[in-house]
């Protein structure tokens, strides 16, 4: 997804996803471009345990967000 994520909308979406499908999502990881942050946000999750960390600055790179999901019965 190109551009910057709205942090409130993303947190609501990802929180709902993790709560409803946490048993089927073995692992997820990603780099997020969050509005209002100059740094990349690094996302790691295993089932319902989510860890978010601040990464390196974007430094003029095109901003986009990518998440990879590993699990079962995922669309």
DSSP file (Angstrom, degrees, kcal/mol; ACC not computed):
  #  RESIDUE AA STRUCTURE BP1 BP2  ACC     N-H-->O    O-->H-N    N-H-->O    O-->H-N    TCO  KAPPA ALPHA  PHI   PSI    X-CA   Y-CA   Z-CA
    1    1 A X              0   0    0      0, 0.0    64,-2.7     0, 0.0     2,-0.1   0.000 360.0 360.0 360.0 119.9    0.0    0.0    0.0
    2    2 A X  B     +A   64   0A   0     62,-0.2    62,-0.3     2,-0.1     2,-0.2  -0.434 360.0  24.0 -77.6 154.7    1.6    3.3   -1.1
    3    3 A X  S    S-     0   0    0     60,-2.5     2,-0.4    -2,-0.1    30,-0.1  -0.569  99.4 -42.3  95.4-157.0    1.4    6.4    1.1
    4    4 A X        -     0   0    0     -2,-0.2    30,-0.3    28,-0.1     2,-0.2  -0.931  49.1-127.3-121.3 138.0    1.0    6.7    4.8
    5    5 A X  B     -b   34   0B   0     28,-3.6    30,-2.8    -2,-0.4     2,-0.7  -0.524  20.1-120.9 -80.8 145.4   -1.4    4.8    7.1
    6    6 A X     >  -     0   0    0     -2,-0.2     4,-2.7    28,-0.2     5,-0.2  -0.790  25.1-145.7 -77.8 118.3   -3.8    6.4    9.6
    7    7 A X  H  > S+     0   0    0     -2,-0.7     4,-2.5    28,-0.2     5,-0.2   0.862  93.9  49.7 -61.9 -37.2   -2.6    5.0   12.9
    8    8 A X  H  > S+     0   0    0      2,-0.2     4,-2.1     1,-0.2    -1,-0.2   0.930 113.9  44.7 -67.5 -44.5   -6.0    4.8   14.5
    9    9 A X  H  > S+     0   0    0      2,-0.2     4,-2.5     1,-0.2    -2,-0.2   0.911 114.8  48.8 -65.8 -42.1   -7.6    3.0   11.5
   10   10 A X  H  X S+     0   0    0     -4,-2.7     4,-3.3     2,-0.2     5,-0.3   0.942 111.1  49.4 -63.2 -46.4   -4.7    0.6   11.2
   11   11 A X  H  X S+     0   0    0     -4,-2.5     4,-2.4    -5,-0.2     5,-0.2   0.894 112.3  48.3 -60.9 -40.2   -4.7   -0.3   14.9
   12   12 A X  H  X S+     0   0    0     -4,-2.1     4,-2.0    -5,-0.2    -1,-0.2   0.936 115.9  43.8 -64.7 -45.9   -8.5   -0.9   14.8
   13   13 A X  H  X S+     0   0    0     -4,-2.5     4,-2.4     2,-0.2    -2,-0.2   0.949 117.9  42.8 -64.2 -50.2   -8.2   -3.1   11.7
   14   14 A X  H  X S+     0   0    0     -4,-3.3     4,-2.8     1,-0.2     5,-0.2   0.898 113.3  52.3 -68.0 -39.6   -5.1   -5.0   12.8
   15   15 A X  H  X S+     0   0    0     -4,-2.4     4,-2.3    -5,-0.3    -1,-0.2   0.919 111.6  46.4 -60.1 -44.5   -6.5   -5.5   16.4
   16   16 A X  H  X S+     0   0    0     -4,-2.0     4,-2.6    -5,-0.2     5,-0.3   0.907 113.0  50.4 -63.4 -42.7   -9.8   -6.9   15.1
   17   17 A X  H  X S+     0   0    0     -4,-2.4     4,-2.7     1,-0.2    -2,-0.2   0.932 111.8  46.6 -61.7 -47.1   -7.9   -9.2   12.6
   18   18 A X  H  X S+     0   0    0     -4,-2.8     4,-1.2     1,-0.2    -1,-0.2   0.894 114.9  47.0 -64.7 -40.6   -5.6  -10.5   15.3
   19   19 A X  H  < S+     0   0    0     -4,-2.3    -1,-0.2    -5,-0.2    -2,-0.2   0.909 120.0  37.5 -68.0 -41.2   -8.5  -11.1   17.8
   20   20 A X  H  < S+     0   0    0     -4,-2.6    -2,-0.2    -5,-0.2    -1,-0.2   0.807 133.5  22.2 -82.8 -29.4  -10.8  -12.8   15.2
   21   21 A X  H >X S+     0   0    0     -4,-2.7     4,-1.5    -5,-0.3     3,-1.3   0.217  81.5 119.0-123.6  14.0   -8.2  -14.8   13.3
   22   22 A X  T 3< S+     0   0    0     -4,-1.2    -3,-0.1     1,-0.3    27,-0.1   0.799  75.0  55.5 -55.0 -34.4   -5.3  -15.1   15.7
   23   23 A X  T 34 S+     0   0    0      1,-0.2    -1,-0.3    -4,-0.2    -2,-0.1   0.818 112.4  43.3 -68.6 -28.7   -5.4  -18.9   15.8
   24   24 A X  T <4 S+     0   0    0     -3,-1.3    48,-2.1     1,-0.1     2,-1.0   0.665  99.0  77.1 -90.6 -18.7   -5.1  -19.0   12.0
   25   25 A X  E  <  +C   71   0C   0     -4,-1.5    22,-0.8    46,-0.2    46,-0.3  -0.808  54.6 176.9 -95.9 102.3   -2.3  -16.4   11.7
   26   26 A X  E     -     0   0C   0     44,-1.4    21,-0.5    -2,-1.0     2,-0.3   0.911  68.0  -8.2 -70.8 -41.8    0.9  -18.2   12.8
   27   27 A X  E     -CD  70  46C   0     43,-2.2    43,-3.1    19,-0.2     2,-0.3  -0.993  57.5-175.2-155.8 145.9    3.1  -15.2   12.1
   28   28 A X  E     +CD  69  45C   0     17,-2.4    17,-2.6    -2,-0.3     2,-0.3  -0.993   8.8 172.4-141.1 147.8    2.9  -11.8   10.5
   29   29 A X  E     +CD  68  44C   0     39,-1.9    39,-3.0    -2,-0.3     2,-0.3  -0.991   9.6 147.6-151.4 151.1    5.6   -9.2    9.9
   30   30 A X  E     -CD  67  43C   0     13,-2.3    13,-2.8    -2,-0.3     2,-0.5  -0.997  41.9-114.7-171.7 170.2    5.9   -6.0    8.0
   31   31 A X  E     -CD  66  42C   0     35,-1.7    35,-2.5    -2,-0.3     2,-0.4  -0.990  36.8-160.9-117.9 126.8    7.2   -2.5    7.5
   32   32 A X  E     - D   0  41C   0      9,-3.1     9,-2.3    -2,-0.5     2,-0.7  -0.884  19.0-149.0-116.9 141.4    4.7    0.3    7.9
   33   33 A X        -     0   0    0     -2,-0.4   -28,-3.6     7,-0.2     2,-0.5  -0.925  27.9-169.5-102.8 106.9    4.6    3.9    6.8
   34   34 A X  B >   -b    5   0B   0     -2,-0.7     3,-2.0     5,-0.5   -28,-0.2  -0.854  26.0-110.9-107.5 130.0    2.6    5.6    9.5
   35   35 A X  T 3  S+     0   0    0    -30,-2.8   -28,-0.2    -2,-0.5     3,-0.1  -0.293 104.1  23.3 -55.7 134.2    1.3    9.2    9.2
   36   36 A X  T 3  S+     0   0    0      1,-0.2     2,-0.4   -30,-0.0    -1,-0.3   0.392 101.5 103.3  89.1  -3.3    3.2   11.5   11.5
   37   37 A X    <   -     0   0    0     -3,-2.0    -1,-0.2     1,-0.1    -3,-0.1  -0.950  51.8-164.7-116.2 131.3    6.2    9.3   11.9
   38   38 A X  S    S+     0   0    0     -2,-0.4    20,-2.1    -3,-0.1    21,-0.3   0.595  74.6  69.3 -84.1 -12.4    9.5    9.9   10.1
   39   39 A X  E    S- E   0  57C   0     18,-0.3    -5,-0.5    19,-0.1    18,-0.3  -0.675  90.6-102.9-105.9 158.8   10.7    6.4   10.8
   40   40 A X  E     -     0   0C   0     16,-2.9    15,-3.7    -2,-0.2     2,-0.5  -0.538  32.6-136.1 -71.0 144.1    9.6    3.0    9.5
   41   41 A X  E     -DE  32  54C   0     -9,-2.3    -9,-3.1    13,-0.2     2,-0.5  -0.934  14.6-149.4-105.8 126.3    7.5    1.1   11.9
   42   42 A X  E     -DE  31  53C   0     11,-3.0    11,-2.4    -2,-0.5     2,-0.4  -0.848  11.6-163.6-102.3 125.1    8.4   -2.6   12.2
   43   43 A X  E     +DE  30  52C   0    -13,-2.8   -13,-2.3    -2,-0.5     2,-0.4  -0.919  13.6 170.0-113.7 130.5    5.6   -5.1   13.0
   44   44 A X  E     +DE  29  51C   0      7,-2.6     7,-3.5    -2,-0.4     2,-0.3  -0.998   7.3 171.1-134.6 134.9    6.1   -8.6   14.2
   45   45 A X  E     -DE  28  50C   0    -17,-2.6   -17,-2.4    -2,-0.4     2,-0.4  -0.998  21.2-166.2-145.6 144.1    3.3  -10.9   15.5
   46   46 A X  E >  S-DE  27  49C   0      3,-2.4     3,-2.6    -2,-0.3     2,-0.3  -0.980  73.7 -50.8-127.0 116.3    2.9  -14.5   16.5
   47   47 A X  T 3  S-     0   0    0    -22,-0.8   -24,-0.1   -21,-0.5   -26,-0.1  -0.402 126.4 -17.5  50.6-113.5   -0.8  -15.5   16.8
   48   48 A X  T 3  S+     0   0    0     -2,-0.3     2,-0.7    -3,-0.1    -1,-0.3   0.345 113.8 100.9-103.1   6.2   -2.1  -12.7   19.1
   49   49 A X  E <   -E   46   0C   0     -3,-2.6    -3,-2.4   -27,-0.1     2,-0.4  -0.836  55.0-171.8 -95.3 114.8    1.2  -11.5   20.5
   50   50 A X  E     -E   45   0C   0     -2,-0.7     2,-0.4    -5,-0.2    -5,-0.2  -0.896  11.4-172.3-115.0 134.6    2.1   -8.3   18.6
   51   51 A X  E     -E   44   0C   0     -7,-3.5    -7,-2.6    -2,-0.4     2,-0.4  -0.994   3.2-173.5-125.7 130.2    5.4   -6.4   18.8
   52   52 A X  E     +E   43   0C   0     -2,-0.4     2,-0.3    -9,-0.2    -9,-0.2  -0.984   7.8 176.1-124.5 133.7    5.9   -3.0   17.2
   53   53 A X  E     -E   42   0C   0    -11,-2.4   -11,-3.0    -2,-0.4     2,-0.5  -0.929  33.4-109.4-134.8 158.4    9.3   -1.2   17.1
   54   54 A X  E     -E   41   0C   0     -2,-0.3   -13,-0.2   -13,-0.2     3,-0.1  -0.765  40.2-172.2 -88.1 129.1   10.6    2.0   15.5
   55   55 A X  E     -     0   0C   0    -15,-3.7    -1,-0.1    -2,-0.5     2,-0.0  -0.071  35.2 -47.7-102.0-156.1   13.0    1.4   12.6
   56   56 A X  E     -     0   0C   0    -17,-0.1   -16,-2.9     1,-0.1    -1,-0.3  -0.312  66.8 -89.7 -75.5 160.2   15.2    3.5   10.5
   57   57 A X  E     -E   39   0C   0    -18,-0.3   -18,-0.3     1,-0.1    -1,-0.1  -0.270  29.6-121.3 -65.8 157.3   14.1    6.8    9.0
   58   58 A X    >   -     0   0    0    -20,-2.1     3,-2.3     2,-0.1    -1,-0.1   0.799  32.9-164.0 -70.8 -29.4   12.6    6.8    5.5
   59   59 A X  T 3  S-     0   0    0    -21,-0.3     3,-0.1     1,-0.3   -20,-0.0   0.848  70.1 -47.7  48.0  45.2   15.3    9.2    4.2
   60   60 A X  T 3  S+     0   0    0      1,-0.3    -1,-0.3     0, 0.0     3,-0.1   0.410 100.1 140.8  81.8  -3.5   13.5   10.2    1.1
   61   61 A X    <   -     0   0    0     -3,-2.3    -1,-0.3     1,-0.1     2,-0.2  -0.359  67.9 -90.0 -65.2 151.7   12.5    6.6    0.1
   62   62 A X        -     0   0    0     -3,-0.1     2,-0.4     1,-0.1    -1,-0.1  -0.476  48.7-124.1 -61.4 131.6    9.0    6.2   -1.4
   63   63 A X        +     0   0    0     -2,-0.2   -60,-2.5    -3,-0.1     2,-0.3  -0.665  47.5 142.5 -87.2 129.6    6.7    5.5    1.6
   64   64 A X  B     -A    2   0A   0     -2,-0.4     2,-0.4   -62,-0.3   -62,-0.2  -0.973  38.9-128.0-155.8 163.5    4.7    2.3    1.5
   65   65 A X        +     0   0    0    -64,-2.7     2,-0.4    -2,-0.3   -33,-0.2  -0.946  22.0 179.4-120.6 139.4    3.5   -0.4    3.9
   66   66 A X  E     -C   31   0C   0    -35,-2.5   -35,-1.7    -2,-0.4     2,-0.4  -0.999   3.3-177.4-139.6 135.4    3.8   -4.2    3.4
   67   67 A X  E     -C   30   0C   0     -2,-0.4     2,-0.4   -37,-0.2   -37,-0.2  -0.998  10.1-157.1-131.7 138.1    2.7   -7.0    5.7
   68   68 A X  E     -C   29   0C   0    -39,-3.0   -39,-1.9    -2,-0.4     2,-0.4  -0.955   9.1-160.6-113.7 132.7    3.3  -10.7    5.1
   69   69 A X  E     -C   28   0C   0     -2,-0.4     2,-0.4   -41,-0.2   -41,-0.2  -0.935   6.1-169.3-113.9 136.0    1.0  -13.3    6.8
   70   70 A X  E     +C   27   0C   0    -43,-3.1   -43,-2.2    -2,-0.4   -44,-1.4  -0.995  41.5  90.7-121.0 127.1    1.8  -16.9    7.4
   71   71 A X  E     -C   25   0C   0     -2,-0.4     2,-0.3   -46,-0.3   -46,-0.2  -0.931  67.7 -67.3-179.7-157.9   -1.0  -19.2    8.5
   72   72 A X  S    S+     0   0    0    -48,-2.1    -2,-0.0    -2,-0.3     0, 0.0  -0.930 100.0   9.4-125.3 149.5   -3.8  -21.5    7.5
   73   73 A X  S    S+     0   0    0     -2,-0.3     2,-0.3     1,-0.2    -1,-0.2   0.828  83.8 154.0  54.6  37.7   -7.1  -20.8    5.7
   74   74 A X              0   0    0     -3,-0.2    -1,-0.2     1,-0.1    -3,-0.1  -0.762 360.0 360.0 -95.6 142.9   -6.1  -17.2    4.9
   75   75 A X              0   0    0     -2,-0.3    -1,-0.1     0, 0.0    -2,-0.0   0.441 360.0 360.0 -80.5 360.0   -7.6  -15.5    1.9
